[in-house]
Amino acid sequence: MKPLPGFILLASLFLEAGLQAQLEQVPLHEAWTFAEAGDTVFRAAIVPGTVHQDLMRHGTIPDPYVGMNVDSVQWVEERDWTYRCTFTPPAGLLDRGHIELRFEGLDTFAEVILNGTPLGRTDNMFCTWSFTVNELLVPGDNVLEVRFTSPVKEGTKRLKRYGLQLPADNDAGAVRVSPYVRKAAFQFGWDWAPRLVTSGIWRPVELVGWDQARITEVRHQQVFRGDTVQVITKVRVEGDASRAQLSVAVGGERSMEALKPGSDTLVLVNTLVGADRWEPNGSGEQHLLEVEVLLEHGDRLLDRRRSHIGLRSIELDQRPDSIGTPFTFVVNGRPTFMKGANLVPPDLLLPRAGDSTWVRLVRDMQRANMNMVRVWAGGVYPPEAFLNACDTAGILVWQDLQFANWVPWDDETYRANATAEVKEQVARISAHPCLALFCGNNELNVAWHNWGWQGTYGYEAADEERMEQAYADCFLRDLPGIVAAGSDVPYVHTSPLSNWGNADGLRHGSMHDWAVWHGDAPIATFGQAVGRFVSEYGFQSYPDSALLARFLNPEELHLGSPALKVRQRSYKGDAPILRAIREWLGMEPRSLGEFIRASQQVQAQAYAQAILAHRGAEPRCMGTLVWQLNDCWPGPSWSIVDFRGTWKPAMYGVQEAYR
C-alpha cells in the first residue's frame, strides 16, 4: 500500500490504429452498499460520495442545509461506517501481469479489505491509495469492503498521543482534532461554513491492469533562449522496460530514445523555434501544445500519456526595493498585475460538486476579467477539470498547500504522510501551465506572531519552541524542497507575509487586509491603506431571498430568526453589515429583503473601492485577490458568487473594476 503520485491519474485506456494500450482501467462504482459498523443491514450507496449523502437518500438524516438541520446531524461524525460492493472483474484483467486496486480519494481513516484479506489502512483524504491485488482477485464474485473509522475518534487518539492542543480556532468541535488529521479543514467549521465532518469514498475507485511496463511520471521543464524553447521531458517507467523505446511529441515535434538496461528514467529534449507563448487572461492568447508520450516495445504499445503544455515563464520578484519588499509576478518577462479572487470548495459535501461546477467557476472568473485564483489552504486540491479550464481560460493558479490556520504536528508518521501528499499534488498540478505559485499555508505565521495563541492556549516556553521548530521543518525545509524538485514555479512559506495591524506591513510582501471586517475600520479604509499585494480582503453580504427560500421556511425568512442566525458563521455576526448600511446608505432596513439588498449594495461598493485603490497604486501594489469568490453552502459570507452560482452585484462591480 502506498500513496501514488498524482500523474498516474492521467492514465487511461486508448484505442488507436488497432492497438490496445496495455493499461486497462475498470471503474468500481456500481452495487455499493453501506451500514453503520456493527449493523448487519446494508443499504444502497452511491460511490463516489459521502456517508452524509447516503444517509440523506434513505431519510436517516435531513438535509443539513435546510433550516437548522445542520446541528441535528453532528452525530454522524462520531460513528464508524462500512462500505461494501461485490464485483466481477473482466476475464482478461485476471491475466494481466500487474493488477492494482486504486482509490483516488478516501475520506479519511479507512481499512480496505478484499475477499476477507486486509490490504492496508489509509489516513489522508488528499492522497491516491493503491494496493496490489493479483493474488486476491478470483473469477466471479469478489467482495470489497472499506471500513471507515470516525475521524473525530481517531483525531482524539492522536491529540492524546501528542499531549498538547495545537491551535485550531475555527474547529467547532468539543475536542479540536483538526490539526492531527490530513482532511479538509473547512469540514470542521469555518467563519463561512458550518461543521460537517464526513467520511466516504469521495473520489473514483478502479482496478488497473498492465503488463511488462508502464509510465509513472512525466515532467516537463522549459528553457527559453530568445525565440527558441527547449522542452525537457523527464519520463519515469515502472516494470521491465529494458529494450523499450520512449518517444515524446510536443506540438508535432517528436524525439525518441531507447531505455538503457537497468534504467527507469529517460530525459528527452524537444526544441521549438518561434512557438507562441501562453499568456494570462487579458494579456494575450492561451496557446496550448499537445503532448504525447509513448512507451513501446517492438510493435507493441505498452503505455501512452496525452496532455498539453503552455510555453510560459513565471517568476516572483521579492527583491528588496526602495519601498520595502515587493510581491510581483513576472510572466513571460513582464511584471503583471494580478486581478482575482480566493476559491473555497463549492460544497461541504464535496462529491456533489461535479466537474461542471468547478469549470463554471473558472468561466465566471474569466468573464469577470480575472487572471488569478488563489486555491485556499483549508479545502481540497482542485480536480483536473478545474485546472484544465484554467489552462484554457488563462487563469493563473496560486495553489495553497492544504495547511490552514494551525501549526503542523511534529509526529514523524504525520510528517511522512503530509510529505507523500504534497509530492503527489505538486507532481499533478505542476503539469499545468496555469500554475503560478505554491504557498505553504494560510495565516499560520501571522497568527503565531499576532493572534495571541501563546496565551489563549497556555503554552509554555518549551511548547512554543517545539511548535516553532515544527513550522520550520515543514514550511521552511520539507515543502520548499518538494516544490523545487517537482515544479518550476516559486514557493512562499505562508500567506500573508505581512500583517494588516501595523503600518510597516504595507511595505512588505503579501497582506490579508482585514482592517475593515475584523478591525471595525470604515470601508473608506480600503482606499487609504494599500499593501504590496493584497491576497485577501472582503466584506460580507447575504445571498438573495430566492436562494434562502429554497432552504428556509417562510416563517423563518425574517430578520433575527434562529434559522437565519445559524447561517451567519462569523463571530462578528451581522453588526459590521448593519453599521456599513447606516454609514453608507443612511438607512435602517425594515425587512429581510431590504437588508439583503442593502448588504449587497454595500459589499459591491466596498470591493470596487478596494480594487480601484489597489490598481491605482500600481506598481507599488501588484495584486488584488478578493475574499472570496464562492460559497460552500447557502448563507451570508464574503462571496461574490452565491451557492447556486448566481452573481451578486459585487461580482458585476468586480468585473468592471478589473476591466
Buried (B, 14 or more C-beta within 10 A) or exposed (E): EEBBBBBBBBBEBBEEEEEEBBBBBBEBBEEBBBBBEEEEEBEEBBBBBBBBBBBBBEEBBBEBBBBBBBEEBBEBBEBBBBBBBEBEBEEEBEEBEBBBBBBBBBBBBBBBBBBEEEBEBBBBBBBBBBBEBEEBBEEEEBEBBBBBBBBBBBBBEBBEEBEBBBBBBBBBBEEBBBBBBBBBBBBBBBBBBBBBBBBBBBBBBBBBBBBBBBBBBBBBBBEBEEEEBEBBBBBBBBBEBBEBBBBBBBBEBEBEBBBEEEEBBBEBBBBBEEBBBBBBBBBBEBBBBEBBBBBBBEEBBBBBBEBBBBBBBBBBBBEEBEEBBBBBBBBBEEBBBBBBBBBBBBBBBBBBBBEEBBBBBBEBBBEBBBBBBBBBBBBBBBBBBBBBBBBBBBBBBBBBBBBBBBBBBBBEEBBEBBBBBBBBBBBBBBBBBBBBBBBBBBBBBBBBEBBEBBEEBEBEEEBBEBBEEBBEBBBEEBBBEBBBEBBBBBBBBBBBBBBBEEEEBBBBBBBBBBBBBBEEBEBEBBBEBBBBBBBBBBBBBBBBBEBBEEBBEEEBBBBEBEBBEBBBBBEEEBEBBBBBBBEBBEEEBEEBBBBBBBBBBBBBBBBBBBBBBBBEBBEBBBBBBBBBBBBBBBBBBBBBBBBEEEBBBBBBBBBBBBE
